[in-house]
Amino acid sequence: MWRRSSHSKSDSKFDQVPWELDHEVPRIYGVRAFLRCSPVARMTHADHSVVIASIRDISVDDGIDPLVYYRRAFRWSIRPS
């Protein structure tokens, strides 16, 4: 198991996040879903890149709530008020 994190653009921003390699792809522990993909195309503009990929494998943990961006905030669930 590897660990990395912090809230910066430094190389150590993932030092506190537990992860491992899964078929040469970093896999973070405790996530709702994991997709292993193969890159198909890459488009670059200035300092940004968009990668189009083909999904090769998906695994989902139904016991973990998804992180949702809703009403300008991150939440672990959306419940009616």
N, C-alpha and C positions, 0 to 999 in steps of 0.2 A: 504494500500500500504506500502511496506517495501522498504528501501533503503540500499544498501551496495556497496562499491568498493574502489579501489586504485590499484596501479600496484606493488603489493608485494605478498608474500606468507603468509601474516598475515591473521588473522581471519576477519579483517575489509576491505579486498580488494574489496568488493562489496557495501560499504557504500553509494556511490554516484549513484548507478544504481537502478532505480525504478523497483520494481517487486512485485508480489503478489503470493499467493498460489492458484493453480488451481487444485482441486482434490488432494491435498497434494503434488503437484509438483510445484517447483518454476517456475514462468513464467515472463520473463523480458519484460517490455513494449517496444514497438517500434521496434520489430524484424520482419523480413520478414516471418519466419515460426516457428511454435511451434509443436513439436511432444511429445505426452504423450506415454510413453512406459512402458512395464512390463519386468523386468529382467528375462532372461532365463538361462544364464550361466555367470560365472565370472572366469577369469583366472588371477592369480597374479604372478608376477616375480619381485623380489627385492622390490622396492618401487613403482612399477607401477601395474595398474590393467586394464584389458580390460573387459568390460561388453557387452555381447550380449543380445539384447532386442527385444521384439516383439512390433511393433507399434500398439497402441490402438486407437489413435486419432491424426489427423493432421489438423492444421489451417494455412492458408497462407494469408498474406496481400499483394496483388499485387501492392499497392500504395507505397511500400517501396522497394528501390533498395537493392539487396543482397550485402553483404561484400564478396569480392572475393580476393583470394591470387593468384596473377599473376605476373610473372617475378620478383620474390623475394620481392614483396611488396603487402600490403593490399590496395585494391581499392574498391570504391563503385560501379564501373561499368567498363566494358571493352569496349572501343570504338576504332574502326579502326583508325590508324594514317594517 
